[in-house]
Amino acid sequence: MTCTRLCSSRLYLLSTRLMSTASPRMVVQGAAADKPPNLLAASLAFEDPSAFRVKSLSELCRALAVFRFCSFPGLVNNCNKLMSAARSILGRHAFSSLMRSTVYAQFVAGENEKEISESMEKMSTLGLRPMLAVPIEEDLGESTGEKRYNENMDAMLECVRMSHSNAWSKDPMMQLKVTALISPELCVKLTKVISKQAYDLDLLVKAMDGEDVKFPGLEEREAAHFHCSLRRLNRIGEASVNKVRVLVDAEYTYMNPALSLVTMAMMKKFNKDGAWIWNTYQCYLKETRTLLLEAISQSQEGGFCLGVKLVRGAYMDKERKLAEKEDRPDPVQECWEDTNDNYNSLLEVMLRLIAQNPQRYRIIVATHNEESVRRAAKWVEELGIDKASNSVCFGQLLGMCDHVSLTLAKEGYAVYKSVPYGSVDDTLPYLVRRAQENQTVLKGIRKERDLLRQELHRRLKLSTR
């Protein structure tokens, strides 16, 4: 109990210090002073359909058709059944061709390096940067064994190579799903273990280095798998450090503590001179503020840099149902407004830290929410954060929210698009899962559809003159 009080007190003091170290409006220097606030607000209204003038007529039509489909929750929730029926009726080849020209073309970069390069080069000409994502992940009951995990590691290492060796963008990033390298069952077990007995990060770092350490609470077979998994993560860390920034995705609350533990251990080992390993913080969860403040404290005490991917989150419905089923408190914010408040509050905490020490802290504002994007841009200007330093960047999904992404890039911000790649068979399950998890985002694409229609009508009028 005493330890809990001390921890809570330390986090409270840290939170208070972070919110008070910078004045509401700091002196803006250099490039940050170029645009008065009223002009900044006007440029980031995201109301201009001309953002889509870079798209071809077929791309406009495809986006409108795909977004229309995604606007129906019933269709999204039954995607797997619909695709299975379509595959049976059309045959595998025709089904694959249909998907390639619609959903796949909208949200996936390609299957091989040549196709990916073509997509990425086009993105680069628009001022956007790719954040490659290997569409491999597992959930409970899907574990595949060490051989498959090693193959997944090879796929991740290939992603590091592609991200680094191609001149697509400055400061390349990629996404990593830890459950492609560690069984979800072990993540759940580890989450339960560390809730009772905390693991020191140095213990995991030693295991990454190949030392034979004992993991309290794990059986011999589990410990052996954990050792193998940490060595896989170490291989990826060694390959990416000083080359590619690796953003580790968050997942469900029943395994997130384990994922954060291994991610923070990777940070301690590889983030000594820069933020190469990043963790994801989901603001729809009530505990996220505490988790982020703990991470800040750990990075300060451990002397390593902290990279943060800040998201609202996508598992709200499932988390609530699980909590009700297991008769435990609901981990999700009471309402959407609370999630927004949490997101904007933690965004401000990180931006104030970055303003003080841009070399030690970095953030990607990973959101499609226009208000949060405007707030972030406003605070970047007010706090005098240099856009060119890339200590603050923005992120959206490939094929979505282009009116926000393209406008931000035009204003000189670093903007990344999350870019899955692979075959139709490999990427469709990933896309379906993302669509079902992000239905709140899909419901919010009405404005993007309206802007696409305006641009389409403009083109059609010009063609009839």
N, C-alpha and C positions, 0 to 999 in steps of 0.2 A: 504493500500500500504506500509506504514511504517513497519507494522508487517511482511509483506511478505519479505521486504528487510532484516529485522533483522533476520528472520528465515533462509533465503538463506545465509546470511553472516555467521551465526553460523554454518550451515552445511558445508560451505566451509572451515571454520577454523578447524572444527572437521576433515574433510577429509584430509586437509593438515597435521594436527598433527598426524593422524593415519599413514600416509604414510612416515612420517619422524622420528618417534620415534624409529625405529629400523634400524640399518645399513643393507645394502644389504646382508652382510654375518656376522652372529653373531657367537660367540664362541659356538661350539657344545659340549655338555657334555653327559656323561654316554652312554646309549644305542644308542643315536642319532649319535654317532661318530663311530659306529661299521662298517659302510659300506661306503667306498670311493664313491664319486659321479659317477665315471665311472662304478663301479660295481652296484650302485643303478640304473643307466640308463639301464644297461644290464638286470638286474633282472626284470625291469618293462617294458620290450619291448612288452610283451604280445603276443609273437610269438610262444610259446611252446605248441604244442598240448597235451603234457603229462598232462596238467591241467585237461584233460577230462578222464584220466585213472581211476578215481574214479567212472565213470559212467558205468552202465551195457550196454551190447550190445543193448538191447531193448530201453534203455534211449537214446543212441546215435541215433538210427534210428528214434525214435519218435521226437527228437529235430530237426533232419534234415528235416523231413516231415513237421512239424509245421512251421519251419522257411521258408521253401520253399513256403508254402501257404501264409505266411505273407509278402513275398517279392513282391506280386502282389497287387498294390494299389486298382485295381478294385475289387478284392475279399474282401479286408479289408473293403472298403467303402460299400460293399453290403452284409456284414456279416449277418445282421438281416434278409434280404430277403432269403439268402441262407439257413440259419438255420431254418427259418419258413418252407421253401419248404422241407428240409430234415426231419423235424419233421412230416410233413404231409405224406410223402412217407414212412418213416420207422416206424412211430408210436412213441409215447412218450418214451416207455421203451427202444426200440432199439436205438433211437436217444441219449438218456441219456447215454447208455452204450458206444456208439461211442465217445461221447464227453469226458466221463470219462477216456477213454484210450488214448486220444490224447491231445486236447487243455487244458482240465481241469487238467489232470495229469501233464502237462508241467508247468502250471502257478498257480495252486491252491494247498494249503497244505492238504486239506481234508474237510470233512463235519462235523465230530464230534470230540470231544476232543481226542479220541483214535487215529484216523487217523492223526490229527494234530500233536499229540505227536510223532508218528512214524516218520513223515516227519521232525519235528524239531530236534529230536535226531540224525537223519542221518546228518542233516545240521550241528549240533554241532560238530560231529566227524570230519567234514571237516574244522573246525575253523571258520564257519560262524554263524552269529547271526540272529534270526528272528525279524522282525518288523511287527507284526500282523496288518492286515488291515481289518476292517469290511466293506464288500462291500455294504454300504448303503449311498445314496446321493440323492439329488433332484435338479432339475432345475426349471425354471419358468414354471408354469402350472402343476406341479406335487405335489403340497402341499397336505398333507394327514391328517392334524389335530393333536390336542394335544395328543390324545390317541396313535397314531402311533409314534409321537415323543418321548413319554414316553417309548414305547416299544423299540425304537431305543436306547434310553439312557440305558435301561437294557442290550441290546446287547453290548454296549460300556463298561458297568461296568463288564460284563462277560469277555470281552476282557482284561480288566485290571487284573481281577482275574487270567485268564489263563496265561497271560504274567508274572505275579509275582509268582504264586504258583508252576510253573513247572521249573525244573532245566535245562532249555534249554540253557541259556546263562547268562553271567554276564551283568549287566546293561541293563535290558530289555527296549525295546521301542515298541510303537504302533502308528498307524496313526489314525487321527480323521477327519471326514468330518463334519464341522459345519452345513452344510445344511441338515444333518440327524437329527438335533435338533432344527433348526430355519428355518422358511419358507423362501425360496428364495425371495419371494415377499417382505417380511419385510427387508431382507438384501439389496435389491435394494432401497427400500424407505429410509432406514437408511443411505445408501451411499449418497443419495441426500441430506438428512438433514444435515449430518456432513460436507458436502462440503460447507455449508453456515454458520453452527453454530457448532463449535467443542464441542465434549463431553469430559469432564474430566474423566480420568480413574477411579477416586475415586467414581464417580456417579455409574458406573457399579459394582464396588466392593461392594458398599453398597447394591445394588439390589441383588447381589449374596448372600449376608449375610442375605437376607430376608427383608431388609428395604423397605418401600413403598416410592419410589422416583418418581419424575416427569421427564419424558423424553421429552424435548422440540421437537416439530415438529411431534410427533406421536399422532395419534388418540387414544381414550380410548381402543378400541379393539386391536390395534397394540401394545400399551404399555403393556396391560395385557399379550399378547403373548410373548413379549420381557422379561417381568418379569419371566414367566414360563421357557423360554429358558435359561436365565441366571442362574436360579436355577438348571436346568439340567446340565449345564456346570460346575456349582459349585460342584455338586455331583461327577462328573467325576474327577474334580481337587482334591477334598478331598480324593477320593479313590486311586488316583495315586501318590500323593506327597510322596516322599521318597521311592517309590516302582518302578514305571514305568514312563518313560519319554514319554510324549504325544506330538506327532508331528502333528500340525494342518495343513491340506492341504490348498493351495491356489486354487482359481477357476478363474472365469472370472472378467474382470475389472469392470463390472457393479455391482459387489457385493463385490469385494476384500476389499475395505476400511472398510466395516462393519465387515467382517471376521477378519481383522487385529485389529480393535478396540476391539472386544471381546477377541481376543487372547492376546493382550497386557494387558487388564484388568486382565485376568487370570494369566499372568506372574507377574503382580504387586502383586497379592494376594499370589500366590503359589511359586514364584521363589526367595524368600528372602534368602534362604541358599543354593540354587543350581538351575540349569536349568532343571526344570521338565516339563514346558510347552514351546514348541518351535513354531516358526512361519516359514512359507515358503516364500521364495523370488524368483520370477520368472525373470530371467535375460534377457528374450526376450522382456521385457517391458522397454521402455525408462525411466520410472520414478523409476525403482527399486533402483538405486543408492541413490536417495534422500530418498526413503522409508527406506532403511536399515540404512542410517546415522541418520535419525530421530529416528529410533528404538534404536540405540546405545545411542543417546543423552537422550532419555526417560529413558532408563534403568539406565544410570548414574545419572540422576537427581532424579529418583524414588528409587534408591538404590536396584534394583532387578537384578537378573542374566538374561542373554539373550541367548536363544538357537535358532540357525539358521539352517534351512534346505535350502540349496542353490541348486536351479534347473535352468535349462535353460528355461523350460516351454513347454506347449503342445498345447496351444490354438491359435496359430499364425493365421491360415487361418480364423477361425471364428471371431477373434478380428478385423482383417482387413476388413472383409465383413461387420461387424456390424458398424465399424467406417465410412465406405463408405456410408452405408445405412442411417445412422443418420447424415451424413454431418458434421463430426467432425474430428479433426486431428487423424491420424493413431498412436495408442499407441505403436506399435511394432517397434523394431529396424529396421533400413533401410535394413540390410543384415545379413546373418548368421555370418559373420566375426565380426560384431558389437556386436552380442549376445555373441560370444566367448570372445571378449575383455572385455565386461561387466562382464561376469562370472569370468574370471581370475582376473580381477581387484578387485572385491568384495571378492573373495576368499582370495586374499592377505591382504586386509583390515582386515578380520576376523582373519586370522592366526597371524598377527602381534599383534592384541589385545589379542589373546589367549596366545601368547608367553609372554606377559607382565603380564597377569592375568588369568591363566588357570582355576581358580575356578569360575570366574564370566562370562566367555564366553565359548560357545561350538558350534561346527558346525558339520553337516553331509554333506560331499561332495557328493551330490546325483546326480551322472552323470554316463553315459556310455561312455563318451568322454575320450579316452585314454590319450590325451594330457593334459587335465585338471587334470586327476588323477596323471600323472607323475609330473606335476607342483606342485600339492599339496604335494606329497610325498617329492619332492625336498625341498620345503619350510619348511616342518615339520623338515627335517634333518638340514637345515641351521639355522633355528630359535631355534633349541635345544628343540623343543617341545617333551615331553615324550609320546611315543606311548601308554604306559601302562596307562596313565592318562585318556584315552578315551575322552579327550577334543576335539580331531579331529578324526572323523570316516568317513567311506565311505559307500555309499548305492547304490544298484542296484536292479532291479526287479527280483523276483523269476523266474527261468527258462530262464533268459537272461543274457548275459555278464559274464558267469561263468569263462571264461578264465581270466577276470580282477579280479573278486571277489576272486577266489581261489588263484591267484598269490599274491594279496594283503594280504590275510589271512596268506599265507605261509611266507610272509615278516614281519609278526608281527603286522599288522594294524588291528584295529577293523572294521569289515565289516558286514553290515546288509543287509539282503535281504527283500524287501517289499513283505509280504506274505498275500495275500487274502485267506479267507477260507469261507466255507458255502456250500450249496447244488448247484447242477448244475444249477437249475433255478435261484437261487439268484446270482450266480457269473458270469454267461455268459454275462448278460447285462453290468456288470461292466467291464469285460474283453474286450468286443467289444468297449465300450466307450474309454477305455485306448488305445486299438490298433489304433482306428481312430484318437485319439489325438496325438499319438506318432509315426506317420508315418515316421518322420525323423529318429527316433531311429531304426525303423524296416528296413529302407533302409540301415542302417549301419551295419546290422548283417552278411554281406557277409563274413567278416573276420572270424567271429565265425563259420559260416557254413564251411568255408575252413578248419579250425582247427578240427572241428568235423569229416569232411571227412578224414583228414589225420589220425586221431586216429582210425576211422572205418577201413580204408585200412590196417593199422598196425595190427589190431586184425584179420582181414580176412587172412592176410599173415601168421600170427602165427598159425591160425587154420588149414591151408592147408599144413603145414610142416610135 
